Amino acid sequence: MSIWAMGGRIINIYRRTALLIDAGALNPDASIAMDRQPSANAFLELTVTGAGVFGTLTVNGDVSGVPTSEVVTFTGNETQLTVNRFDTGTITTIDPAGWDAGTFTAKATGSDGSRIHGTTTVAVNVRGHLNRGISANWFNVNAGVTEYEKTWFALDYTSLWAPREGDIFVDQGNGEEWLVVSDPSWLGSHRQHHWEIRVSRNQGSLAT
């Protein structure tokens, strides 16, 4: 029986991430659209891997309300930071030039080098099975006046997305918010069947 058939919870899955482009191919003939925008004005940390011939990446967006294109030059597989701090919601594309191959990622960074995280939606209306008290070494506890609970979620396997540590599950029925606290594992031997995911919950909101 699938988890979808037996699951009694319908959840939305959210992810906190600084990534603006998850993995872009360095094709000099095509611009790379942003996967998401920074949640605040941010410098862009650009990391290149797997390239043999190096070139430039041009970031197009607004800086202090003025349309700006900044060219970042690479001499190897490395990480570079933009000089400009781009306005949130205004970055349009990143244009590669001069590359033969490779991939890159883009992250949002503050002036002190810290990551600027935003919340992105991974999946909605996912049916899951919540295994409260599934094992003796992963039991529910109460600490003071605030309920702190540990348990497992089971979700059907899909190749479209994968849960990961740090994700937030929000139950549509009662509003409970669960934090994924370890790397999820899939079960089903040679054919993936479902995910088993350790989660925890403090009474109250995780502020998605």
Residue pairs with C-beta under 8 A, 6 or more apart in sequence:
2 156
2 194
3 127
3 128
3 129
3 154
3 155
3 156
3 194
4 127
4 156
6 129
7 127
7 128
7 129
7 154
7 155
8 129
8 130
9 127
9 128
9 129
9 130
9 153
9 171
9 172
9 173
10 125
10 126
10 127
10 128
10 171
10 172
10 173
11 126
11 127
11 128
11 153
11 169
11 170
11 171
11 172
12 121
12 123
12 124
12 125
12 126
12 169
12 170
12 172
13 121
13 122
13 123
13 124
13 126
13 161
13 163
13 167
13 168
13 169
13 170
14 119
14 120
14 121
14 122
14 167
14 168
14 170
14 208
15 119
15 120
15 121
15 122
15 164
15 166
15 167
15 168
16 117
16 118
16 119
16 166
16 168
17 36
17 117
17 118
17 120
18 107
18 108
18 109
18 115
18 116
18 117
18 118
19 35
19 36
19 105
19 106
19 107
20 34
20 35
20 36
20 37
20 38
20 44
20 91
20 106
20 107
20 108
21 32
21 34
21 35
21 94
21 104
21 105
21 106
22 35
22 105
23 103
23 104
23 105
24 32
24 94
24 96
24 103
24 104
24 105
24 106
25 32
25 102
25 103
26 48
26 51
26 55
26 96
26 99
26 100
26 101
26 102
26 103
26 104
27 96
27 99
28 55
28 96
28 97
28 98
28 99
30 96
31 93
31 94
31 95
32 93
32 94
32 95
32 96
33 92
33 93
34 91
34 92
34 93
34 94
34 106
36 118
36 120
37 88
37 89
37 90
37 91
37 118
38 86
38 88
38 91
38 108
38 116
38 118
39 88
39 108
39 116
39 117
39 118
39 119
40 88
40 108
40 110
40 116
41 85
41 86
41 87
41 88
42 85
42 86
42 88
42 108
42 109
42 110
42 116
43 81
43 82
43 84
43 85
43 86
43 108
43 109
43 110
43 111
44 59
44 81
44 82
44 86
44 91
44 106
44 107
44 108
44 109
45 79
45 80
45 81
45 106
45 107
45 108
45 109
46 57
46 59
46 72
46 79
46 80
46 81
46 82
46 94
46 104
46 105
46 106
47 78
47 79
47 104
47 105
47 107
48 54
48 57
48 74
48 76
48 77
48 78
48 79
48 80
48 102
48 103
48 104
49 77
49 102
49 103
49 104
50 77
50 101
50 102
50 103
51 74
51 77
51 99
51 100
51 101
51 102
52 100
52 101
52 102
53 98
53 99
53 100
53 101
54 74
54 75
54 76
54 98
54 99
55 73
55 74
55 96
55 97
55 98
55 99
56 71
56 72
56 73
56 74
56 96
56 97
56 98
57 71
57 72
57 74
57 80
57 94
57 95
57 96
57 97
57 104
58 69
58 70
58 71
58 72
58 94
58 95
58 97
59 69
59 70
59 72
59 82
59 84
59 86
59 91
59 94
60 67
60 68
60 69
60 91
60 92
60 93
60 94
60 95
61 67
61 68
61 86
61 87
61 90
61 91
61 92
62 68
62 86
62 87
62 90
63 84
63 85
63 86
63 87
64 87
65 87
68 84
68 86
70 82
70 83
70 84
72 80
72 82
73 80
74 80
77 102
81 109
85 111
94 104
94 106
96 104
107 115
108 115
108 116
108 117
108 118
109 115
109 116
110 116
119 208
122 161
122 163
122 167
123 160
123 161
125 172
126 155
127 155
127 156
128 153
128 154
128 155
128 169
129 153
129 154
129 155
130 151
130 152
130 153
131 151
131 152
131 153
131 154
132 140
132 149
132 151
133 139
133 140
133 151
134 151
134 152
138 150
138 151
138 152
138 198
139 150
140 149
140 150
140 151
141 148
141 149
141 150
142 148
146 202
146 203
146 204
147 201
147 202
147 203
148 200
148 201
148 202
148 203
149 200
149 201
150 181
150 198
150 199
150 200
151 198
151 199
151 200
152 196
152 197
152 198
152 199
153 169
153 178
153 195
153 196
153 197
153 199
154 194
154 195
154 196
154 197
155 163
155 194
155 195
155 197
156 193
156 194
156 195
157 186
157 188
157 192
157 193
157 194
157 195
162 184
162 195
163 180
163 184
163 195
163 197
164 180
164 183
164 184
165 180
165 181
165 182
165 183
165 184
166 179
166 180
167 179
167 180
168 177
168 178
168 179
168 180
168 206
168 208
169 177
169 178
169 179
169 180
169 199
170 176
170 177
170 178
170 208
171 177
171 178
176 201
177 201
177 205
177 206
177 208
178 199
178 200
178 201
179 199
179 200
179 201
179 206
180 197
180 198
180 199
181 198
181 199
181 200
182 198
184 195
184 196
184 197
184 198
185 195
185 196
186 192
186 193
186 194
186 195
186 196
187 193
187 194
187 195
187 196
188 194
